[in-house]
Amino acid sequence: MQRRTNVLIAAGAALGLTMTLAGCGSTGSGEVTLKLVAADYGDSSANSSEHYWADLVEKFEAKHPDINVEVTVLSWNDVDAEVAKMVKAGEAPDMAQIGAYSDFAAQDKLYPADELLSIPTQGDFLSSLTSAGEVDRIQYGMPFASSTRLMFYNKDLFAEAGITKPPTTWEQLAADAEQLKENGVKYPFALPLGKEEAQAESLMWLLAGGDGYTDQIGSYNLDSELNVKTFDWLKTDLVDKGLVGPVAPGKLNRQDAFNAFSNGEVGMLNGHPTLIAQAKKKGVDFGMVPLPGRSGKAKATMGVADWMMAFKQNGHRDQIGAFLDFVYSKENVLDFSERYNILPVTNSAVDAMSEDAKFKQLEPFLNALPTSQLYPVGNTSWAQVSADIKERIGKAVAPGGSPAAVLTDIQNKARAAEAAE
């Protein structure tokens, strides 16, 4: 039987994949077909994650002739919601690589990692990411990619505006943005609070303002006094003064902001490692520094981990385990990290990257990873809360908007979701 690698991509609107991926199971020839839905880390069709998965699946299938793997790659705008829709319809894929896992774990829909992975593979994950993947001390979420965030700035635009060094406080940041605006820069500070990754941009600023999404015991406190002050400052000192560019923050997605930075139209923005290659490709001379805090260094750096999970609905535990052991080999983790300038999630890959000079550009991000603060992904309500932040947070800085009212509304829904856990 001639084998084929089946990798589909849908980078735009959701595509009703409950029909596409229904009927997971045997091919009818004694072989097992695994279905994986994965997020796209590329910034164009040329470097879509479709290509990474096609290469990996081809190599895996050559070693495992009895296992077919079909991968559907979706935009980050759609992938979490699409997987949730599939699961709700009773048509879960075998695996999903998305932004949150704990709500599915709470519904008893996922295999624990120790039922899938070999001991060496499971033990190779960075310990901080392993614990972040646990619900009730059982690991369900397997980290797939990680990153920390820094503030990128365009050195040429700074020099042309007479700015000699990057800001270290919010006051300096606003003053620099004003100078950039006066010098004709299209986006003095790009503030992407659109649905693609508003939860990340928001958390970066909340941490810089001295608080975050949760309190010390892990309960949501989105409308805390410090958080309201942070969004009041963003609205009053950046947005209302026209320092964030021509697109309203609630309509600006992260990738669009990255594209504008790479086109030389942005003075400053918060970015992760994938922006390095994109900006270099366009010849942008940039620097990277920690996002300033309210009056100096921020409380913490934001870290992000994206998650792989395996659903029990279709069985295939052994085949899924074989595939994931292959996915998490040092060579494949390094391959993905290098393609997309993403930080690795395993000790073996981190060690290899740290010793290789070609990855030196990622050193500031790697150094920040051990002490970075992640989303509250262990809260089974996080997927719902994250979706609400994506939907509503841009309204906090919109004309006539009230940061306190928007944050309180999100907090009330988060508290209700938390109580229902």
FENHU-V883665 format. One record per residue. N is the residue number from 1. D_FIRST is the distance of its C-alpha to the first C-alpha in Angstrom with 2 decimals. Layout:
n->{N:N}
d_first->{D_FIRST:D_FIRST}
//
This chain:
n->{1:2:3:4:5:6:7:8:9:10:11:12:13:14:15:16:17:18:19:20:21:22:23:24:25:26:27:28:29:30:31:32:33:34:35:36:37:38:39:40:41:42:43:44:45:46:47:48:49:50:51:52:53:54:55:56:57:58:59:60:61:62:63:64:65:66:67:68:69:70:71:72:73:74:75:76:77:78:79:80:81:82:83:84:85:86:87:88:89:90:91:92:93:94:95:96:97:98:99:100:101:102:103:104:105:106:107:108:109:110:111:112:113:114:115:116:117:118:119:120:121:122:123:124:125:126:127:128:129:130:131:132:133:134:135:136:137:138:139:140:141:142:143:144:145:146:147:148:149:150:151:152:153:154:155:156:157:158:159:160:161:162:163:164:165:166:167:168:169:170:171:172:173:174:175:176:177:178:179:180:181:182:183:184:185:186:187:188:189:190:191:192:193:194:195:196:197:198:199:200:201:202:203:204:205:206:207:208:209:210:211:212:213:214:215:216:217:218:219:220:221:222:223:224:225:226:227:228:229:230:231:232:233:234:235:236:237:238:239:240:241:242:243:244:245:246:247:248:249:250:251:252:253:254:255:256:257:258:259:260:261:262:263:264:265:266:267:268:269:270:271:272:273:274:275:276:277:278:279:280:281:282:283:284:285:286:287:288:289:290:291:292:293:294:295:296:297:298:299:300:301:302:303:304:305:306:307:308:309:310:311:312:313:314:315:316:317:318:319:320:321:322:323:324:325:326:327:328:329:330:331:332:333:334:335:336:337:338:339:340:341:342:343:344:345:346:347:348:349:350:351:352:353:354:355:356:357:358:359:360:361:362:363:364:365:366:367:368:369:370:371:372:373:374:375:376:377:378:379:380:381:382:383:384:385:386:387:388:389:390:391:392:393:394:395:396:397:398:399:400:401:402:403:404:405:406:407:408:409:410:411:412:413:414:415:416:417:418:419:420:421}
d_first->{0.00:3.78:6.23:9.61:13.07:15.02:18.75:21.31:25.01:28.06:31.14:33.73:34.59:32.84:30.06:30.03:26.85:27.46:25.58:22.85:22.09:22.88:20.66:19.42:17.42:14.34:11.30:11.76:8.89:11.16:10.43:13.49:14.05:17.34:19.55:22.11:25.00:26.81:30.00:30.40:32.62:32.72:35.63:33.78:30.39:30.47:30.44:28.88:27.21:24.06:23.78:24.41:21.74:19.12:20.02:20.23:16.97:15.13:17.05:16.60:12.83:12.92:15.22:13.69:9.94:10.80:12.56:11.87:15.19:16.51:19.97:22.71:25.66:29.04:32.55:34.93:36.98:34.47:32.13:34.46:35.57:32.12:30.84:34.08:33.58:30.09:31.48:34.49:32.37:30.57:27.24:27.19:24.24:23.15:24.93:27.46:29.12:32.42:36.18:37.21:35.98:39.09:39.37:35.96:37.01:40.24:38.35:36.50:33.12:31.97:30.96:33.57:32.42:33.36:30.88:28.00:28.95:29.89:33.63:33.54:31.57:33.86:36.90:36.09:36.76:40.17:42.50:43.95:40.55:39.61:42.80:42.21:38.90:40.73:42.03:44.59:43.74:40.10:37.57:35.12:34.90:33.13:34.60:32.16:34.58:38.34:41.16:44.89:46.99:49.73:51.89:51.04:53.86:54.17:56.62:57.59:58.38:60.37:62.37:63.08:64.39:66.56:64.66:64.82:62.65:60.18:61.70:62.15:63.51:62.85:66.21:65.28:61.85:63.53:66.13:63.51:61.59:64.88:65.45:61.97:62.57:65.94:64.28:61.91:58.70:56.47:55.16:57.70:55.67:52.36:52.02:48.59:49.06:46.49:43.74:41.16:42.86:46.41:46.26:45.92:48.69:50.91:50.51:51.30:54.57:55.43:55.06:57.14:59.70:60.02:57.98:54.42:52.45:53.62:56.71:57.09:55.84:52.76:54.13:53.76:56.81:55.70:59.16:61.10:64.16:62.55:59.40:61.56:63.60:60.49:59.35:62.97:63.09:59.85:61.15:64.74:64.43:61.21:60.04:63.44:64.63:61.81:60.34:56.66:55.97:55.63:52.77:53.79:52.25:50.73:48.88:47.83:44.37:43.69:41.32:43.85:46.52:44.44:43.90:47.65:48.43:46.16:47.99:51.32:52.55:52.84:55.52:54.19:51.36:49.55:46.19:43.43:41.81:39.32:42.38:43.25:40.54:40.93:44.70:44.58:42.26:45.00:47.75:49.48:51.91:51.76:53.00:51.83:54.21:54.26:55.02:58.80:60.25:63.11:65.68:63.68:60.59:58.19:57.94:54.30:51.24:48.43:45.10:41.83:38.70:35.55:33.54:30.13:29.93:27.52:27.96:28.09:27.33:23.62:23.88:21.18:24.04:22.44:19.34:21.78:24.00:21.44:20.62:24.36:25.36:23.17:24.65:28.12:27.96:30.92:28.94:27.06:30.28:32.15:29.62:29.97:33.74:34.17:32.21:34.25:37.43:36.92:38.43:36.17:36.25:36.01:38.79:36.77:35.83:39.41:40.85:38.65:39.52:43.20:43.32:41.68:44.15:41.62:41.49:45.29:45.32:43.77:46.50:48.74:45.93:44.88:48.55:48.91:45.87:47.42:50.33:48.72:48.88:45.72:45.41:46.27:42.61:43.48:45.41:43.23:45.10:44.18:41.33:43.81:46.64:44.57:43.55:47.24:48.30:45.83:47.18:50.89:51.99:52.41:55.15:57.21:58.05:58.12:61.51:63.60:61.11:62.25:60.33:62.06:61.19:57.51:57.09:58.97:56.78:53.59:55.27:56.26:52.71:51.47:54.12:53.11:49.43:50.51:52.70:49.89:47.67}
//
